[in-house]
Amino acid sequence: MKEFSLPIRVYIEDTDAGGIVYYVNYLKYLERARTEFMRDLGVHRAALSDDGWSFVVSRLSISYLKPAKLDDELLATAVTQQVGGATIEFTQRIQRGDSVLLTGDVQIACVDRATGRPRRIRADIRERLLAAMKTVRDRV
């Protein structure tokens, strides 16, 4: 699997009074890219399972490089960098054409919904993520 990309259009609801994307909305774009990446791997409703676990953001580092504006066509990407026992680390970016607007590193943790404590990632999900990582590395 290659780097996952999700096209996004900037709507008026995403912007401030000047037509610039409000900073927190970039986090929504990154979330959508990770969610659709997981769906592409066959993990539906990845944020909330029927088995009593959830994925939650546990660490986030963002660099805002350039603003996105009303009506821009963006691309939000997600690449798995590391898979631990209960965590997944992603490198993500948002770009407009060849111009990178934002880069980020996001760690999500698998937690037990009842206790909020870390829980091991299911073996089948872990295998799919590792296979996606291998495919990306084989391309480079």
C-alpha angles and dihedrals in degrees: 000000000000128000107302116242129189121192114225131185118210111235129192090257089063095056141074124234090283095056094253119132109259109242097242092056090068087066089057090052091051091048091052091051092051092046093050090044089056090046088052087055090053097259104128121191088011093172094059124024131194087231095072101262134107138189114235132179108256101171134017135181119180133181114197106206107166134001125256117218141207113294095012117146107227136183119216114197136194130193124177110234102174139003119203131177094278103002140070123198121207133188110211139177141180119216142175108212106313093337116102110217101177139009126194147171115215129185119196124192130208109230137180106249094215096052104020088227124133116274129191115262111250111264095238092053091046091051092051092050093048091049090052090050092050092050092052092048092047090056094054 
